[in-house]
Every structure is written in structure tokens, then in C-alpha cells.
Amino acid sequence: MLLLGVREENGWLASTFNLTYPVGWDKICKAVSMIYGFYDNVEILVDNRKIDISSKEEILKLEEAGNMTIRGISTIIKVPIMITFFNQLKKP
């Protein structure tokens, strides 16, 4: 992973990274599903629209889109965290 930049936006610290290799929708769904349990008051957004889900298994069934965001309160460091994953594979 390569850190492209860090900036402050409305009191939030925003970091942008570029992955070593392109990541497709299936891996994004798996990543969000894996970290789902480490959030309180968790929300999932697909292409910036909130999705109503009740379990991490439902994340694996979401239709492909341009990006997925997981946000809420980290149960590990007890602060709000928002992570957006961008679909980096182009459909043929």
C-alpha cells in the first residue's frame, strides 16, 4: 500500500492509500464483512447510499457497485471511524 496523502476535512483526518494490486467487489465485501463486528452503531453505504443490513453475512450478497463505506464507533480504539473501499476492477 502506498500513502498518497493526508488531509483534514471538517475535523476528520482523511488518508488516501493506493493498493499494490487492484481489488474487486468480492474482496471489498469480504473485508467489510470481516471488520463489521469491530464497530458499534455501524452503517454500511454502497455508492454513498445507506444499506439496511442486520448481519455481516448480508454484506457478502450486496450487488457490485463503485464503492462501499463502513462507518461507526470502533470497539477497539473507541472513536468514530469511516473507511471507504473503491472497486478497482473494470468490468469487461
Phi and psi restraints in degrees (range 20) as a CNS / XPLOR table:
assign (resid 1 and name C) (resid 2 and name N)
       (resid 2 and name CA) (resid 2 and name C) 1.0 -119.5 20.0 2
assign (resid 2 and name N) (resid 2 and name CA)
       (resid 2 and name C) (resid 3 and name N) 1.0 124.2 20.0 2
assign (resid 2 and name C) (resid 3 and name N)
       (resid 3 and name CA) (resid 3 and name C) 1.0 -75.0 20.0 2
assign (resid 3 and name N) (resid 3 and name CA)
       (resid 3 and name C) (resid 4 and name N) 1.0 118.3 20.0 2
assign (resid 3 and name C) (resid 4 and name N)
       (resid 4 and name CA) (resid 4 and name C) 1.0 -91.2 20.0 2
assign (resid 4 and name N) (resid 4 and name CA)
       (resid 4 and name C) (resid 5 and name N) 1.0 -27.8 20.0 2
assign (resid 4 and name C) (resid 5 and name N)
       (resid 5 and name CA) (resid 5 and name C) 1.0 173.2 20.0 2
assign (resid 5 and name N) (resid 5 and name CA)
       (resid 5 and name C) (resid 6 and name N) 1.0 162.1 20.0 2
assign (resid 5 and name C) (resid 6 and name N)
       (resid 6 and name CA) (resid 6 and name C) 1.0 -133.8 20.0 2
assign (resid 6 and name N) (resid 6 and name CA)
       (resid 6 and name C) (resid 7 and name N) 1.0 135.2 20.0 2
assign (resid 6 and name C) (resid 7 and name N)
       (resid 7 and name CA) (resid 7 and name C) 1.0 -146.0 20.0 2
assign (resid 7 and name N) (resid 7 and name CA)
       (resid 7 and name C) (resid 8 and name N) 1.0 159.2 20.0 2
assign (resid 7 and name C) (resid 8 and name N)
       (resid 8 and name CA) (resid 8 and name C) 1.0 -99.9 20.0 2
assign (resid 8 and name N) (resid 8 and name CA)
       (resid 8 and name C) (resid 9 and name N) 1.0 132.2 20.0 2
assign (resid 8 and name C) (resid 9 and name N)
       (resid 9 and name CA) (resid 9 and name C) 1.0 -132.8 20.0 2
assign (resid 9 and name N) (resid 9 and name CA)
       (resid 9 and name C) (resid 10 and name N) 1.0 107.1 20.0 2
assign (resid 9 and name C) (resid 10 and name N)
       (resid 10 and name CA) (resid 10 and name C) 1.0 52.8 20.0 2
assign (resid 10 and name N) (resid 10 and name CA)
       (resid 10 and name C) (resid 11 and name N) 1.0 44.1 20.0 2
assign (resid 10 and name C) (resid 11 and name N)
       (resid 11 and name CA) (resid 11 and name C) 1.0 85.7 20.0 2
assign (resid 11 and name N) (resid 11 and name CA)
       (resid 11 and name C) (resid 12 and name N) 1.0 -3.2 20.0 2
assign (resid 11 and name C) (resid 12 and name N)
       (resid 12 and name CA) (resid 12 and name C) 1.0 -101.1 20.0 2
assign (resid 12 and name N) (resid 12 and name CA)
       (resid 12 and name C) (resid 13 and name N) 1.0 147.5 20.0 2
assign (resid 12 and name C) (resid 13 and name N)
       (resid 13 and name CA) (resid 13 and name C) 1.0 -97.3 20.0 2
assign (resid 13 and name N) (resid 13 and name CA)
       (resid 13 and name C) (resid 14 and name N) 1.0 118.3 20.0 2
assign (resid 13 and name C) (resid 14 and name N)
       (resid 14 and name CA) (resid 14 and name C) 1.0 -111.1 20.0 2
assign (resid 14 and name N) (resid 14 and name CA)
       (resid 14 and name C) (resid 15 and name N) 1.0 124.3 20.0 2
assign (resid 14 and name C) (resid 15 and name N)
       (resid 15 and name CA) (resid 15 and name C) 1.0 -113.7 20.0 2
assign (resid 15 and name N) (resid 15 and name CA)
       (resid 15 and name C) (resid 16 and name N) 1.0 140.4 20.0 2
assign (resid 15 and name C) (resid 16 and name N)
       (resid 16 and name CA) (resid 16 and name C) 1.0 -118.3 20.0 2
assign (resid 16 and name N) (resid 16 and name CA)
       (resid 16 and name C) (resid 17 and name N) 1.0 126.9 20.0 2
assign (resid 16 and name C) (resid 17 and name N)
       (resid 17 and name CA) (resid 17 and name C) 1.0 -121.2 20.0 2
assign (resid 17 and name N) (resid 17 and name CA)
       (resid 17 and name C) (resid 18 and name N) 1.0 150.1 20.0 2
assign (resid 17 and name C) (resid 18 and name N)
       (resid 18 and name CA) (resid 18 and name C) 1.0 -114.0 20.0 2
assign (resid 18 and name N) (resid 18 and name CA)
       (resid 18 and name C) (resid 19 and name N) 1.0 127.7 20.0 2
assign (resid 18 and name C) (resid 19 and name N)
       (resid 19 and name CA) (resid 19 and name C) 1.0 -76.2 20.0 2
assign (resid 19 and name N) (resid 19 and name CA)
       (resid 19 and name C) (resid 20 and name N) 1.0 157.3 20.0 2
assign (resid 19 and name C) (resid 20 and name N)
       (resid 20 and name CA) (resid 20 and name C) 1.0 -65.0 20.0 2
assign (resid 20 and name N) (resid 20 and name CA)
       (resid 20 and name C) (resid 21 and name N) 1.0 -36.3 20.0 2
assign (resid 20 and name C) (resid 21 and name N)
       (resid 21 and name CA) (resid 21 and name C) 1.0 -136.0 20.0 2
assign (resid 21 and name N) (resid 21 and name CA)
       (resid 21 and name C) (resid 22 and name N) 1.0 153.4 20.0 2
assign (resid 21 and name C) (resid 22 and name N)
       (resid 22 and name CA) (resid 22 and name C) 1.0 -61.0 20.0 2
assign (resid 22 and name N) (resid 22 and name CA)
       (resid 22 and name C) (resid 23 and name N) 1.0 144.0 20.0 2
assign (resid 22 and name C) (resid 23 and name N)
       (resid 23 and name CA) (resid 23 and name C) 1.0 -119.2 20.0 2
assign (resid 23 and name N) (resid 23 and name CA)
       (resid 23 and name C) (resid 24 and name N) 1.0 129.9 20.0 2
assign (resid 23 and name C) (resid 24 and name N)
       (resid 24 and name CA) (resid 24 and name C) 1.0 -95.3 20.0 2
assign (resid 24 and name N) (resid 24 and name CA)
       (resid 24 and name C) (resid 25 and name N) 1.0 179.0 20.0 2
assign (resid 24 and name C) (resid 25 and name N)
       (resid 25 and name CA) (resid 25 and name C) 1.0 -60.4 20.0 2
assign (resid 25 and name N) (resid 25 and name CA)
       (resid 25 and name C) (resid 26 and name N) 1.0 -40.4 20.0 2
assign (resid 25 and name C) (resid 26 and name N)
       (resid 26 and name CA) (resid 26 and name C) 1.0 -61.5 20.0 2
assign (resid 26 and name N) (resid 26 and name CA)
       (resid 26 and name C) (resid 27 and name N) 1.0 -39.2 20.0 2
assign (resid 26 and name C) (resid 27 and name N)
       (resid 27 and name CA) (resid 27 and name C) 1.0 -72.5 20.0 2
assign (resid 27 and name N) (resid 27 and name CA)
       (resid 27 and name C) (resid 28 and name N) 1.0 -33.9 20.0 2
assign (resid 27 and name C) (resid 28 and name N)
       (resid 28 and name CA) (resid 28 and name C) 1.0 -63.5 20.0 2
assign (resid 28 and name N) (resid 28 and name CA)
       (resid 28 and name C) (resid 29 and name N) 1.0 -46.5 20.0 2
assign (resid 28 and name C) (resid 29 and name N)
       (resid 29 and name CA) (resid 29 and name C) 1.0 -60.6 20.0 2
assign (resid 29 and name N) (resid 29 and name CA)
       (resid 29 and name C) (resid 30 and name N) 1.0 -42.2 20.0 2
assign (resid 29 and name C) (resid 30 and name N)
       (resid 30 and name CA) (resid 30 and name C) 1.0 -64.1 20.0 2
assign (resid 30 and name N) (resid 30 and name CA)
       (resid 30 and name C) (resid 31 and name N) 1.0 -41.9 20.0 2
assign (resid 30 and name C) (resid 31 and name N)
       (resid 31 and name CA) (resid 31 and name C) 1.0 -63.7 20.0 2
assign (resid 31 and name N) (resid 31 and name CA)
       (resid 31 and name C) (resid 32 and name N) 1.0 -47.4 20.0 2
assign (resid 31 and name C) (resid 32 and name N)
       (resid 32 and name CA) (resid 32 and name C) 1.0 -65.4 20.0 2
assign (resid 32 and name N) (resid 32 and name CA)
       (resid 32 and name C) (resid 33 and name N) 1.0 -39.5 20.0 2
assign (resid 32 and name C) (resid 33 and name N)
       (resid 33 and name CA) (resid 33 and name C) 1.0 -61.2 20.0 2
assign (resid 33 and name N) (resid 33 and name CA)
       (resid 33 and name C) (resid 34 and name N) 1.0 -40.0 20.0 2
assign (resid 33 and name C) (resid 34 and name N)
       (resid 34 and name CA) (resid 34 and name C) 1.0 -66.2 20.0 2
assign (resid 34 and name N) (resid 34 and name CA)
       (resid 34 and name C) (resid 35 and name N) 1.0 -36.9 20.0 2
assign (resid 34 and name C) (resid 35 and name N)
       (resid 35 and name CA) (resid 35 and name C) 1.0 -93.7 20.0 2
assign (resid 35 and name N) (resid 35 and name CA)
       (resid 35 and name C) (resid 36 and name N) 1.0 -5.6 20.0 2
assign (resid 35 and name C) (resid 36 and name N)
       (resid 36 and name CA) (resid 36 and name C) 1.0 -52.2 20.0 2
assign (resid 36 and name N) (resid 36 and name CA)
       (resid 36 and name C) (resid 37 and name N) 1.0 -41.4 20.0 2
assign (resid 36 and name C) (resid 37 and name N)
       (resid 37 and name CA) (resid 37 and name C) 1.0 -72.9 20.0 2
assign (resid 37 and name N) (resid 37 and name CA)
       (resid 37 and name C) (resid 38 and name N) 1.0 -6.9 20.0 2
assign (resid 37 and name C) (resid 38 and name N)
       (resid 38 and name CA) (resid 38 and name C) 1.0 -99.3 20.0 2
assign (resid 38 and name N) (resid 38 and name CA)
       (resid 38 and name C) (resid 39 and name N) 1.0 16.9 20.0 2
assign (resid 38 and name C) (resid 39 and name N)
       (resid 39 and name CA) (resid 39 and name C) 1.0 -125.5 20.0 2
assign (resid 39 and name N) (resid 39 and name CA)
       (resid 39 and name C) (resid 40 and name N) 1.0 142.8 20.0 2
assign (resid 39 and name C) (resid 40 and name N)
       (resid 40 and name CA) (resid 40 and name C) 1.0 -103.4 20.0 2
assign (resid 40 and name N) (resid 40 and name CA)
       (resid 40 and name C) (resid 41 and name N) 1.0 152.0 20.0 2
assign (resid 40 and name C) (resid 41 and name N)
       (resid 41 and name CA) (resid 41 and name C) 1.0 52.0 20.0 2
assign (resid 41 and name N) (resid 41 and name CA)
       (resid 41 and name C) (resid 42 and name N) 1.0 43.7 20.0 2
assign (resid 41 and name C) (resid 42 and name N)
       (resid 42 and name CA) (resid 42 and name C) 1.0 -73.8 20.0 2
assign (resid 42 and name N) (resid 42 and name CA)
       (resid 42 and name C) (resid 43 and name N) 1.0 141.9 20.0 2
assign (resid 42 and name C) (resid 43 and name N)
       (resid 43 and name CA) (resid 43 and name C) 1.0 -130.8 20.0 2
assign (resid 43 and name N) (resid 43 and name CA)
       (resid 43 and name C) (resid 44 and name N) 1.0 142.9 20.0 2
assign (resid 43 and name C) (resid 44 and name N)
       (resid 44 and name CA) (resid 44 and name C) 1.0 -116.9 20.0 2
assign (resid 44 and name N) (resid 44 and name CA)
       (resid 44 and name C) (resid 45 and name N) 1.0 131.4 20.0 2
assign (resid 44 and name C) (resid 45 and name N)
       (resid 45 and name CA) (resid 45 and name C) 1.0 -122.2 20.0 2
assign (resid 45 and name N) (resid 45 and name CA)
       (resid 45 and name C) (resid 46 and name N) 1.0 137.9 20.0 2
assign (resid 45 and name C) (resid 46 and name N)
       (resid 46 and name CA) (resid 46 and name C) 1.0 -119.8 20.0 2
assign (resid 46 and name N) (resid 46 and name CA)
       (resid 46 and name C) (resid 47 and name N) 1.0 122.2 20.0 2
assign (resid 46 and name C) (resid 47 and name N)
       (resid 47 and name CA) (resid 47 and name C) 1.0 49.3 20.0 2
assign (resid 47 and name N) (resid 47 and name CA)
       (resid 47 and name C) (resid 48 and name N) 1.0 44.8 20.0 2
assign (resid 47 and name C) (resid 48 and name N)
       (resid 48 and name CA) (resid 48 and name C) 1.0 67.4 20.0 2
assign (resid 48 and name N) (resid 48 and name CA)
       (resid 48 and name C) (resid 49 and name N) 1.0 16.0 20.0 2
assign (resid 48 and name C) (resid 49 and name N)
       (resid 49 and name CA) (resid 49 and name C) 1.0 -113.3 20.0 2
assign (resid 49 and name N) (resid 49 and name CA)
       (resid 49 and name C) (resid 50 and name N) 1.0 128.7 20.0 2
assign (resid 49 and name C) (resid 50 and name N)
       (resid 50 and name CA) (resid 50 and name C) 1.0 -65.7 20.0 2
assign (resid 50 and name N) (resid 50 and name CA)
       (resid 50 and name C) (resid 51 and name N) 1.0 133.4 20.0 2
assign (resid 50 and name C) (resid 51 and name N)
       (resid 51 and name CA) (resid 51 and name C) 1.0 -110.2 20.0 2
assign (resid 51 and name N) (resid 51 and name CA)
       (resid 51 and name C) (resid 52 and name N) 1.0 130.8 20.0 2
assign (resid 51 and name C) (resid 52 and name N)
       (resid 52 and name CA) (resid 52 and name C) 1.0 -85.2 20.0 2
assign (resid 52 and name N) (resid 52 and name CA)
       (resid 52 and name C) (resid 53 and name N) 1.0 112.2 20.0 2
assign (resid 52 and name C) (resid 53 and name N)
       (resid 53 and name CA) (resid 53 and name C) 1.0 -132.6 20.0 2
assign (resid 53 and name N) (resid 53 and name CA)
       (resid 53 and name C) (resid 54 and name N) 1.0 156.1 20.0 2
assign (resid 53 and name C) (resid 54 and name N)
       (resid 54 and name CA) (resid 54 and name C) 1.0 -120.2 20.0 2
assign (resid 54 and name N) (resid 54 and name CA)
       (resid 54 and name C) (resid 55 and name N) 1.0 -4.7 20.0 2
assign (resid 54 and name C) (resid 55 and name N)
       (resid 55 and name CA) (resid 55 and name C) 1.0 -151.7 20.0 2
assign (resid 55 and name N) (resid 55 and name CA)
       (resid 55 and name C) (resid 56 and name N) 1.0 158.8 20.0 2
assign (resid 55 and name C) (resid 56 and name N)
       (resid 56 and name CA) (resid 56 and name C) 1.0 -68.2 20.0 2
assign (resid 56 and name N) (resid 56 and name CA)
       (resid 56 and name C) (resid 57 and name N) 1.0 -23.5 20.0 2
assign (resid 56 and name C) (resid 57 and name N)
       (resid 57 and name CA) (resid 57 and name C) 1.0 -65.4 20.0 2
assign (resid 57 and name N) (resid 57 and name CA)
       (resid 57 and name C) (resid 58 and name N) 1.0 -31.1 20.0 2
assign (resid 57 and name C) (resid 58 and name N)
       (resid 58 and name CA) (resid 58 and name C) 1.0 -65.6 20.0 2
assign (resid 58 and name N) (resid 58 and name CA)
       (resid 58 and name C) (resid 59 and name N) 1.0 -26.3 20.0 2
assign (resid 58 and name C) (resid 59 and name N)
       (resid 59 and name CA) (resid 59 and name C) 1.0 -62.4 20.0 2
assign (resid 59 and name N) (resid 59 and name CA)
       (resid 59 and name C) (resid 60 and name N) 1.0 -37.9 20.0 2
assign (resid 59 and name C) (resid 60 and name N)
       (resid 60 and name CA) (resid 60 and name C) 1.0 -67.0 20.0 2
assign (resid 60 and name N) (resid 60 and name CA)
       (resid 60 and name C) (resid 61 and name N) 1.0 -14.6 20.0 2
assign (resid 60 and name C) (resid 61 and name N)
       (resid 61 and name CA) (resid 61 and name C) 1.0 -102.0 20.0 2
assign (resid 61 and name N) (resid 61 and name CA)
       (resid 61 and name C) (resid 62 and name N) 1.0 2.1 20.0 2
assign (resid 61 and name C) (resid 62 and name N)
       (resid 62 and name CA) (resid 62 and name C) 1.0 -69.3 20.0 2
assign (resid 62 and name N) (resid 62 and name CA)
       (resid 62 and name C) (resid 63 and name N) 1.0 141.8 20.0 2
assign (resid 62 and name C) (resid 63 and name N)
       (resid 63 and name CA) (resid 63 and name C) 1.0 -69.3 20.0 2
assign (resid 63 and name N) (resid 63 and name CA)
       (resid 63 and name C) (resid 64 and name N) 1.0 148.5 20.0 2
assign (resid 63 and name C) (resid 64 and name N)
       (resid 64 and name CA) (resid 64 and name C) 1.0 -59.7 20.0 2
assign (resid 64 and name N) (resid 64 and name CA)
       (resid 64 and name C) (resid 65 and name N) 1.0 141.2 20.0 2
assign (resid 64 and name C) (resid 65 and name N)
       (resid 65 and name CA) (resid 65 and name C) 1.0 -149.6 20.0 2
assign (resid 65 and name N) (resid 65 and name CA)
       (resid 65 and name C) (resid 66 and name N) 1.0 -173.0 20.0 2
assign (resid 65 and name C) (resid 66 and name N)
       (resid 66 and name CA) (resid 66 and name C) 1.0 -80.0 20.0 2
assign (resid 66 and name N) (resid 66 and name CA)
       (resid 66 and name C) (resid 67 and name N) 1.0 -32.1 20.0 2
assign (resid 66 and name C) (resid 67 and name N)
       (resid 67 and name CA) (resid 67 and name C) 1.0 -158.8 20.0 2
assign (resid 67 and name N) (resid 67 and name CA)
       (resid 67 and name C) (resid 68 and name N) 1.0 161.6 20.0 2
assign (resid 67 and name C) (resid 68 and name N)
       (resid 68 and name CA) (resid 68 and name C) 1.0 -136.3 20.0 2
assign (resid 68 and name N) (resid 68 and name CA)
       (resid 68 and name C) (resid 69 and name N) 1.0 135.3 20.0 2
assign (resid 68 and name C) (resid 69 and name N)
       (resid 69 and name CA) (resid 69 and name C) 1.0 -119.4 20.0 2
assign (resid 69 and name N) (resid 69 and name CA)
       (resid 69 and name C) (resid 70 and name N) 1.0 137.5 20.0 2
assign (resid 69 and name C) (resid 70 and name N)
       (resid 70 and name CA) (resid 70 and name C) 1.0 -118.7 20.0 2
assign (resid 70 and name N) (resid 70 and name CA)
       (resid 70 and name C) (resid 71 and name N) 1.0 132.8 20.0 2
assign (resid 70 and name C) (resid 71 and name N)
       (resid 71 and name CA) (resid 71 and name C) 1.0 -146.2 20.0 2
assign (resid 71 and name N) (resid 71 and name CA)
       (resid 71 and name C) (resid 72 and name N) 1.0 153.6 20.0 2
assign (resid 71 and name C) (resid 72 and name N)
       (resid 72 and name CA) (resid 72 and name C) 1.0 159.7 20.0 2
assign (resid 72 and name N) (resid 72 and name CA)
       (resid 72 and name C) (resid 73 and name N) 1.0 -161.3 20.0 2
assign (resid 72 and name C) (resid 73 and name N)
       (resid 73 and name CA) (resid 73 and name C) 1.0 -97.2 20.0 2
assign (resid 73 and name N) (resid 73 and name CA)
       (resid 73 and name C) (resid 74 and name N) 1.0 123.2 20.0 2
assign (resid 73 and name C) (resid 74 and name N)
       (resid 74 and name CA) (resid 74 and name C) 1.0 -65.3 20.0 2
assign (resid 74 and name N) (resid 74 and name CA)
       (resid 74 and name C) (resid 75 and name N) 1.0 128.7 20.0 2
assign (resid 74 and name C) (resid 75 and name N)
       (resid 75 and name CA) (resid 75 and name C) 1.0 -77.7 20.0 2
assign (resid 75 and name N) (resid 75 and name CA)
       (resid 75 and name C) (resid 76 and name N) 1.0 -11.0 20.0 2
assign (resid 75 and name C) (resid 76 and name N)
       (resid 76 and name CA) (resid 76 and name C) 1.0 -89.8 20.0 2
assign (resid 76 and name N) (resid 76 and name CA)
       (resid 76 and name C) (resid 77 and name N) 1.0 -52.5 20.0 2
assign (resid 76 and name C) (resid 77 and name N)
       (resid 77 and name CA) (resid 77 and name C) 1.0 -107.5 20.0 2
assign (resid 77 and name N) (resid 77 and name CA)
       (resid 77 and name C) (resid 78 and name N) 1.0 1.9 20.0 2
assign (resid 77 and name C) (resid 78 and name N)
       (resid 78 and name CA) (resid 78 and name C) 1.0 60.3 20.0 2
assign (resid 78 and name N) (resid 78 and name CA)
       (resid 78 and name C) (resid 79 and name N) 1.0 36.6 20.0 2
assign (resid 78 and name C) (resid 79 and name N)
       (resid 79 and name CA) (resid 79 and name C) 1.0 -134.9 20.0 2
assign (resid 79 and name N) (resid 79 and name CA)
       (resid 79 and name C) (resid 80 and name N) 1.0 158.6 20.0 2
assign (resid 79 and name C) (resid 80 and name N)
       (resid 80 and name CA) (resid 80 and name C) 1.0 -67.8 20.0 2
assign (resid 80 and name N) (resid 80 and name CA)
       (resid 80 and name C) (resid 81 and name N) 1.0 136.1 20.0 2
assign (resid 80 and name C) (resid 81 and name N)
       (resid 81 and name CA) (resid 81 and name C) 1.0 -137.3 20.0 2
assign (resid 81 and name N) (resid 81 and name CA)
       (resid 81 and name C) (resid 82 and name N) 1.0 138.3 20.0 2
assign (resid 81 and name C) (resid 82 and name N)
       (resid 82 and name CA) (resid 82 and name C) 1.0 -130.3 20.0 2
assign (resid 82 and name N) (resid 82 and name CA)
       (resid 82 and name C) (resid 83 and name N) 1.0 127.6 20.0 2
assign (resid 82 and name C) (resid 83 and name N)
       (resid 83 and name CA) (resid 83 and name C) 1.0 -124.3 20.0 2
assign (resid 83 and name N) (resid 83 and name CA)
       (resid 83 and name C) (resid 84 and name N) 1.0 129.3 20.0 2
assign (resid 83 and name C) (resid 84 and name N)
       (resid 84 and name CA) (resid 84 and name C) 1.0 -114.0 20.0 2
assign (resid 84 and name N) (resid 84 and name CA)
       (resid 84 and name C) (resid 85 and name N) 1.0 127.6 20.0 2
assign (resid 84 and name C) (resid 85 and name N)
       (resid 85 and name CA) (resid 85 and name C) 1.0 -106.3 20.0 2
assign (resid 85 and name N) (resid 85 and name CA)
       (resid 85 and name C) (resid 86 and name N) 1.0 131.8 20.0 2
assign (resid 85 and name C) (resid 86 and name N)
       (resid 86 and name CA) (resid 86 and name C) 1.0 -104.2 20.0 2
assign (resid 86 and name N) (resid 86 and name CA)
       (resid 86 and name C) (resid 87 and name N) 1.0 131.5 20.0 2
assign (resid 86 and name C) (resid 87 and name N)
       (resid 87 and name CA) (resid 87 and name C) 1.0 -67.5 20.0 2
assign (resid 87 and name N) (resid 87 and name CA)
       (resid 87 and name C) (resid 88 and name N) 1.0 116.2 20.0 2
assign (resid 87 and name C) (resid 88 and name N)
       (resid 88 and name CA) (resid 88 and name C) 1.0 -104.2 20.0 2
assign (resid 88 and name N) (resid 88 and name CA)
       (resid 88 and name C) (resid 89 and name N) 1.0 2.8 20.0 2
assign (resid 88 and name C) (resid 89 and name N)
       (resid 89 and name CA) (resid 89 and name C) 1.0 -101.4 20.0 2
assign (resid 89 and name N) (resid 89 and name CA)
       (resid 89 and name C) (resid 90 and name N) 1.0 138.1 20.0 2
assign (resid 89 and name C) (resid 90 and name N)
       (resid 90 and name CA) (resid 90 and name C) 1.0 -95.5 20.0 2
assign (resid 90 and name N) (resid 90 and name CA)
       (resid 90 and name C) (resid 91 and name N) 1.0 131.9 20.0 2
assign (resid 90 and name C) (resid 91 and name N)
       (resid 91 and name CA) (resid 91 and name C) 1.0 -70.8 20.0 2
assign (resid 91 and name N) (resid 91 and name CA)
       (resid 91 and name C) (resid 92 and name N) 1.0 142.9 20.0 2
